[in-house]
Every structure is written in structure tokens, then in C-alpha cells.
Amino acid sequence: MQMIKAAVAHEFGAPLVIEEVQLRAPEGSEVEVTLDAVAICHSDISYAEGAWGGTLPAVYGHEAAGRVSAVGANVRGLEAGDSVVVTLIRACGACPSCASGSPTVCETPYDGDKGPLKTADGGTLHQAMASGAFAEKVVVEQSQVVKVSPDIPKEAAALIACGVITGVGAVVNAAGLRAGQDVVVIGAGGVGLNAIQGARIAGARRIVAVDMSEEKLAVAREFGATDGVLASGPKPWRAAQKAMGRGADAVIVTVGAIPAYDAAPRYLAGGGKVIMVGMPHSGAMSSYEPVTMAFMGQGMVGSKMGDVVIQRDIPWMVDLYLQGRLKLDELISGRWSLEQINEAIADTKGGAARRNVILFDR
């Protein structure tokens, strides 16, 4: 066992504590990654606040990049020194979902209480989201890791692990958007901006951003939105439909706000569909009128992690970045040390941040 520094949650809603924890060596098909960067996702914050339950103490963090520092005996295709992106998508490769090309909904459960982490005195320490990346190093399954070009900065690469694949993938994979179609993106935060980028890359005709903030709508235009609509206005779906000249072929809901989900079907054209990305707290309920959706041939579908296949989609997105076609550096709002993680979380909760990134000083 080696000792590393990690930000540990001991109580839901309380500040994380920077402390020494134990990390065992990789076994079998596991990979140890020494992290250079980990971004703060709203899902980490929700988990740490107790929104979805879970075991404590725990190490959160799942949007990371670094270099391979050790591999298990059964690992193939990776070696020490490789630049990698680390994701939470722990795919077994054998269950019906994995075998049918849907690794983001792998049916093989993972018990984070029995993972590679222990407290300093050997007690149970939960590896949240199969990652535990608010730490200097992680040990994860090879299926969670993708080798990437060393030319992409790690702080940019880290963003791809969750926010970017979730937003871009929601448009390209879940919505199956075709060139010339129209898109509404509800929420212009980190994931929303990436959904906007995905729509731009896919060739959307009109991309309408909907948000409560004029400042965020201005940023959305920088990322490719053709129009912006304030969600606080009366019947914002009418303003969106006016901008498009019709309803949307796809409405991407990137925020976990119930009013956003209640309103989403109103933006649709006939045959269009709502892609549900944002995650409300457990128990929160939304409502809609099913007869209208049935009559208009509309639909609603959930999208987890952009329905990606990381070994296919992450190298594609890295290449788009290196070509200058995918904005990543512009997504970074602030750079922080691990010791500043609680400040970075507070800044993220303020609502203005796109993505705050923890950098490890090597």
C-alpha cells in the first residue's frame, strides 16, 4: 500500500478534508494513473451533498487525466508514461448492454467500498463513481481509461472525461442529429456548452440556447449557439420557435431543474425528441401531457454520459480539439490546487463557472 493525498468526504454537505489515504497497487486488468488534472462536475457536488445517497467516507471526482504509472498483469496496450483520460465508465464488456454497444449502462455492479482505497488506518474508504479522482492517483479498470495524444494539455483532456462526452454525445449519439436539423439546448453551463458544440459540429441549422442568465447566453453564442432565449421570460418556447421558424428536432435538457423538464416538450416539432441529460435530486418529479406527444410522434429519452463508447469517441474529440474545432481551453473557469478544492466547489456552486479544474503540482 502506498500513501497518497486525497479530498475525503466524511459527512454529506460538509467540507472535504485533505488527508493521507492508502491506495493499493493495480491488480489484473487495473491501471494506476498519476493525475495531472481533475475537473469538478456538478455530479460530484450532488453526491457530496447527499442528493443520491451513498457510502461515507468517500473520495469523489471522476473527470480526470494523467499518466499511467503502473499496470496490472493482464493489461494490454497501455504502459507507464502513456497520457490517458480517466472516466467513470466501468464497462465489463460481457453483459447484454456492453455486448450491444452501450457500455455507459453496463449491468455489472461495482462496489466502491471494496475498491483500491483505504483510510490511513486501513478502514473502508468508498471509491465513488468507480474513480475517486479527487486524489493524487487512482487505480481503475482498463476499460475506464483511454490513451490520448500527449499534445493535448491534461487540464483540457480531463474535461473530455465527463462534461464534454456527455454534452457532445447527447447530440451526436442520443439525439442522432442530422445536418440541417434544429436544436434547443436548455442550460448553458458546462454540459450545455458542449451540447451546443456537438450541435455545431453535427451541422445543425439553428442552435437555440435557453438559460436564466444573459451572460451565459452570450457565452453560448461563442460556442456556436445561433440564438439565445431567456428562460425567465413568458413562454420561452415561443421565442425559441420564432427563432427557428418551427419547433426543434431535439431538445437537450442539460440542467437538473424540474421546471426545465416540465417545459422541454413544448419546444419540440412533430417527430422531435427530448434528450434528458441533467439529473434532478432523487424523488423530484416532472409532468407533461402525453396525448400531445403521442399525437405528434414525439419522444423522451435519457442519455447517460452521452451514450459514448469511450475508446471510439474520446480520440475523435481529442483530434477535434487539436484541429481547433472543439473548444476546451475556453471551458476552464479557474485552476486550483487540491488544498483549494472546497473553494473551487463553492465557486462552482455559484453558477457562473463553466468548469473548475484541480491541478496537481508535479
N, C-alpha and C positions, 0 to 999 in steps of 0.2 A: 504493500500500500504506500502511495505517495501522498504528501500533504499539499493541497492547493488552497488558494483563496477563493471564496465564493460568497455571493449575497444570499443569505438564507432567510426564508420567511418562517417565523416561529408562531405568529398569530395573524389571523386574517385581518386585514385593514391596518396593520401596524407597519412601521418602517422595517425595511430589510436590514439584516445585520451582517456586516462583513466579518467573516471568521474563517479559520482554517478548518478544512474538512478532508476526509480521506477519499481518494479515488484509486480504485484498483486498476491493474493493467488490463488491456483488451484480451479477450478470450475468443476462440473460434473465429467467427466472421465479424468480430467487432474491430473498430478503428479508434485510436486515440488521436484527437485533434487538439493541438495547442492553438488557442483562439487569438486572433488579432482584433476582431471586432464582433460585437453583438448588438443588434438594434433592439429597441424597446417597442413591443407591439401592445396594442390595447388588450389583446387576449391575455398577455402576461399580467397586466394590471387587474383585469377582471378576476382572474384566478386568485391573485394575491389578496383581493378584497373578499374572496369567498363566494363570488357570484355563482360558481358552478360546483362548489364543494371541493373535496379532495383531501389528501393526507398532509399533515404537518408533522415535523418541519419539512420544508421543501425548497428546492432550488428551481426557480423558473428560468425563462429565457429560451428562445427556440429559433432565433433569426440570426445565424452566425456564419462566420467564415474564418479560416485559419490555415494552418499547415499540418499535414499528417506527421505525427511524432512517433507513432508505434502502431503495429498492426497485429491482429490475431493470426494464428497458424493457418486458418482457412481463407484468409483474404487474398483475392486475386485482382490485379490491375491497379493497385494502389501501393505506394511505398513512402517511406519517410521523406519529407520535403515537398510532397505534392501540395499544390494550392487547392483548397476544396471549399465548397459551400456545405453547411450542415443544416439539415431540415428536420422537422418533426415527423416526416412521413416515413414511418417504420413499416415497410411492406414485407410480408412473409414470402410473397411470390408464389404461394401454393393454394391459398384459399380461393373460392369462386370469384370474389371481387378482383383479387390480384390477377388471377388467370384470365379474366375477361378484360384486362386493361384498365382497371380502376383502382390503382394502388392507394389512392387517398382515403378509400373507405375499406381498407384491409380489415378482415373479420377476425384476425388473430389478436387476442388481447395482450396488452403489455402491463405488467405490474411494476410500476416505478418504485415501489417500496423494496423490491428485490434487485434493483439495478446496481450500478458500479459505485454509487456514492454511499458514504457512511459519515456520521458525525465524527468529530475529533476523538471522542471516546468510544467509537465503534457502534453507536446507536443507529437506528433506522433514519435514513435521510432520503426523502422522496425525490426521484429524478422526474420532474414534471415534464409532461408532453414528450417523454422519451428523450429529452435533450439535456435539461439542466445547464443551460448555456450562460447563465449569469455567473460565470466562473472562469478561471484561467485556462482550464482544459475540460474536455468532455470525452467520454467513451460511449460510442453509439454503434449501432449496426451499420455495416457497409451499405445497406440499402438506403440509409438516410443521407449518404454522402455523395457528392458529385464533384469529380475533378474538373477544375476550370483553368483557363489561361492565367498564368502568373501576371499578365499585363493588366488585369483589372484590379484596382485597389481593393483591399479587403473590406474597407468600410462600405464601398459600393456593392461588392459581391454579397455582403451579409444581407442587404435589403432584398435580394432576389429570393432568399430562403423562405419568405412568407408573404410579405406585403405585395411584392411585385408579381410573383406567380399567382397569387390569389386574385389580384385585380386584372392582370392581362389574361389569365386563364379563364376567368369568369366570362369574358367577352369572346375569346377565341375558341375555347373548348366547350364551356357550358351553354353559351348562347349560340355558338356556331355561326357567328355573324358573317355575312357575306358583304363584299364590296357594294357600296351604294345604299345600304340599309341605314336606318336611323336609330340612334341610341339615346336614352336618358340615363344619366348616372346620378343617383341620389346620394349625396355626401361627397364632398371634395377634400376629404382628408387623405392620409397616406394611401389606403387601398383604392379610394375613389379616383385619385390622380392616376393610379396605374390602370384602372379600368378605362379611363379616358385615353391613356396612351395605347392601350390594347385596341380600342375602337379606331384610333387614328391609324395604327399600324395595319389593321384589318381593312381599311379603306372605307369607313363609314362616311355617309354623305353629310349628315348632321349629327353633332355630338352635343347634347344639351346637359350642362351641369346644373344640379339643383342643390342649394345649400342655404343655411341660415345666415351666412356671412358674405358680404360684398367682397371683402378681402380675399376669401377663399375662392370666390368665383373669378376674381381677377387672376389668381394663380392657376386656376383650372384652364383658363384660356392659354396660358403659357405652355401647358402640357398638351393642348390640342382641342379643347372644347371650342365649338363654333359659337355657342350661345350660353348664357347664364341666366338662371331664374332663381329669385329669392323664394325659399320655401315658406317664409313667413307671410308672403303675400296671399291675397284671396284666391283660392282655387289655382294654385301654381301650375297644375297640369294644363290649364287652358293656355297659359303663357308659353309653355313648352310646345304644345300642339301648334300654336300660332307660329313659333319659330321654325318648326319642321314642316308646316303646311299639312300635317297629318298626325296620327298617333305614332308611337315608337314601335319598332320591331322588337326591341329588347329594352327592358328597364332593369338596371343593375342597382340593387339596394346594397350599399356598402356600409351603412351605419346600423347599429343595433337599436334603433329608436322605433317604438311601436307606431307613432303617427306616420313615419316614413313607410312602414309596411302597409298600413291601412290605406294610404293614398296611392301606392305604387300601381295597382291595376288601372287606375284612372288615366294614366299616361299612355296606355297601350293602344296600338292599332289592332284591327282584326287579325287574328293569327299570331299576334305577338306574345311574348312571354316575359314574366318577371323572374329574374335570377336573384335568389336570396343568398346574400353573402354575409351581411352584418349579423352579429349574434346578440340578441337581447338576453337579459338575465333569465335564468330558468324560472318558469311559471308565468312569464309575461305572455299575454295573448293578443292576437290581432284578429281583425274581422274583415270580410269582404262579401260581395254579393255574387254567389256562384252562378246564378241564372245568366247574368251578363257575360261571364267568362265562358260558360258553356255555349251560349248562343253565338258569341263572337269567335269561338275556336281559340281562345286564349289559354295560357297555362302559367303555372308557377313551379319552379324547380329550385331545389337547394344546390349550392355549389360549395364544396369543401376544398380549400386550397387550390381553387381554380381548376379542379379536375385534372391536374397535371400528371404527367409521367416525368419525373424529375430528370432522369437520365437523357430524355429527349428534349424537354423544354428548357431546362436551365442553360445548357450550352448554346441553344438558339438565342436566348435572351442576353447572355454574355456577349455573343457575337453582335447582336443588335446594338448593345452599348458601345462596343469597340468601334463600330461603324458610325456612331453618333446618332443613331436612330431611336435609342431608348434612353430617356433621361433618368439617371440615378444620382449623380452628384447633387443635382438640384433638389432632390428629395430630403437631403440631410439638413435638419434644422440646427442641430447642435452636436458637439463632440464632447464627451465626458469621460472621466476615469471611473473605475469600478467603485472607488470610495465616494463618488458623487452620484451614485445610482438613485438614491432617494430624491435628490434634487432633479435629476433627469426625469424621473417618474412624475414628480409634481408638475414639471414643465409640460410633459406630455398630456397630463390630465387637464391642463389649462385650455386645451382645444386648438391652440394656434400652431402647434408643432406638426410638421409632416412626419419626420422620423428623427428621434434622438438616438445616437449611437454611442455605445461604450467602447472605448479604445483601450487596448492593453499595451502598456509601455514595455517594449522588449529591450 
